[in-house]
Amino acid sequence: MIFYIFLLLVSIGLSSFSLVASSFFVIAVLVIVRLRYGVIPQYLFLIAILHYIFVFIVTRVYTGTANLIGIVIKSEENYYVLATIKGRLYISLKDNSHNLFEIVNIKGTYIELGFSHYQESFRFDKYLNSLGVYNSFFVEEEKVIVPSFFRIKELKKVIFNKFDNNYSSFIQSLLYKESLNAIEIYDELRSLGLDILFKTSSLHITFFVSVLRKYLTRVFSEKKVEIGIFIYLLFVLIMSEFN
C-alpha cells in the first residue's frame, strides 16, 4: 500500500505539468487499489482530495495586487515562472537573468495571461497551462532572497560561445534538448515539422542513448552502462532546466 501512497503523492507533483494526466493517474491508482484489495482506504481518498485542492489552487485566476514569495522553477531568456502559494506565475522580463531555484520576493499586480511571442509551433498560453501556469504578474518591485547555485545559463555561455551559432544550437539540442530556433535552416525544419523531433519528442535523445548503450556494452558491463546512461539523462534534465 505504501507504493500506491507514493504514486498518489507523485500525482500531486504531476499536476503541475499536466492537469488532465494527473487526474487520470489518480483515478487509475484508486481503481487498481480497489481491484487488488477490494476496498479503498480512507487515507488514499484524503490524498486524492489533496490532489484536487492543489489543482484548484494552481488553476485559479487571481486579480488585484499581491506581495508574494516564490521559487523560480523555469527561467528563459525573456520570462520566468515563479511557484508561489497562489499557484505558478508567468513573469515577463527582458534579458532575464534569474537562475533555477532562486527564491524571489515580488510585489505587483496580477494581469491577464497574455504574450507577444510563441513557444516554437505551440500556442504559448496552452504551453503555459500545461506547466500549471494560469496567471501572469506585472512586477513593480523584486528582490532575490536566496540566490541559486544552479548557474546553468552562465555555464552554457562559457562552453558554447566558442562555437558557431549553428554548431552550438545543434550540439545543445543533441546533448540536452535545447531549441534549434537559432540555426539558419530552422524555418525550413519547422515548415517540414522536423523541429518537433528535436525539442518536443526527444527522439534524438532516445536515439543517442540507444547508440551509447549498443557500443558501450561491448566494453563495459551492462550495469555500468546503465549507471552511465542514468548520469547522462540526469545531466540532460539539469542542463535543460528540468524542461
Disulfide bonds with the S-S distance in Angstrom:
none
